[in-house]
Structures are given as structure tokens and as C-alpha cells.
Amino acid sequence: MTPIARRYFIKNGFDGSMTMLGIIIGSWSVGVTKPEIIVTAGLGACLAMGISGLFGAYMTEKAERQRQLKTLEAAMLTDLTHSIHNDASNFVSMYAAFIDGSSPILTGVISLVPFILALTGTFLIWDAYIVSVILSLVTLFLLGLYLGRIEGEHFVIRCPDGCRWNSHSSHSPSTERHLTFLPTKSLSSHPYFEPTSVRTTCATCKRRGLIALS
């Protein structure tokens, strides 16, 4: 998923889950016992957020992309109306709009599933409340977990004995490529022995070494 799509998906995904959580808690507090009321209100909220995200993201991205395109035209002294640059600008605007519009619907419907099942008699209404709150919290947790994985890139370290394990680094994702674990005795003579390297310990064989960020 591209950074633009990721931003829109996470932002409106949180909105969808939180909105559904508010509707569910509010319905429970006033004692709503008819699942069709909650489903109707929830789907209406999902639809409203979806349409708002769709048109809002499209107009925002379209305006920003057109500004960048005009700046490029001024620099190149040419008309880019029928160029691949204009086609790419239009595609990105529609792509961002689709992601922003669909994410609250997706996360919101997840919270409504227990009440939809309650309509069929699978769940009691009070059980549906509990399961729906749990699903909403799990969805929020997973969105946060996804953001955490983006912030701290996951990579694999290998040492000369073939040990392999997972680790994290605070370095930027652009530097986390082709990591090599070196034995301690070779650190002083190895060309990767520089400030950009990171010392660590193999979780399998317990030998200390150096991760070369090359």
C-alpha cells in the first residue's frame, strides 16, 4: 500500500471504528433492544462517512495534484494536459478517494456484524453489544499495530553460523536493506565498522557482532 493510500485508510478507518463504537455505546446506554435500529443507524453513518471521504479526498488530491502539475508545466514550458503526468495525477486522485471512502465503511461494518447476526436470531441483542464492542476495540488495536509496524521496520539478521532471527531498528526504512551479521573478532578490520553500523547479539548463538547498514 502506497503512503498516500495508507494515510487515508488509517485516518478514516479510525473514524469508522470510533463512530460505530459511539453508536453502540449510546444505544446500549438508552436500552435499545431492536438490532435493526442499530444496523440502520450504523449503515447510515458508514454511508455518510464513505461519501464524505470519497468526495473530500478526491477534491483535495485533485487540487493538490493540479497545483503540482501547473508548477511542472511552468518549469518545462509545455502543456501537460494530455501527458502521462496528467493521467497519473487523475489516477492518484481517484485512488486516494476510493481508499478514503471505503475504509470507514469496512471498519464500520465489522462492528455491525453481531447486530446483523442478531437480526437472524444467531445472537441475542445483549450478546451482540458485547461482541460488537470487542470487535471495535480489536479493529482499533490492529490499526494501531499496523502503524507501529510501519514506524519500526521489521528485518531479518543472519550471522555466519546460519542463525536467523527477527529484530527492529530505529533507522529509516531506506537504510534497512541487506543486513549482515559479522563475528566480533572481525569487527575491527571489517570495512563496515563505522558509525552507521549497529552492535547486537544473536538471539540464537548469543555471539555479539555488528549489523552493517549497507
Secondary structure, 3 states (H helix, E strand, C coil): CCHHHHHHHHHHHHHHHHHHHHHHHHHHHCCCCCHHHHHHHHHHHHHHHHHHHHHHHHHHHHHHHHHHHHHHHHHHCCCCCCCHHHHHHHHHHHHHHHHHHHHHHHHHHHHHHHHHHHHCCCCCHHHHHHHHHHHHHHHHHHHHHHHHHHHCCEEEEECCCCCEEEEECCCCHHHCCCCEEEEHHHCCCCCCCCCCCEEEECCCCCCEEEEECC
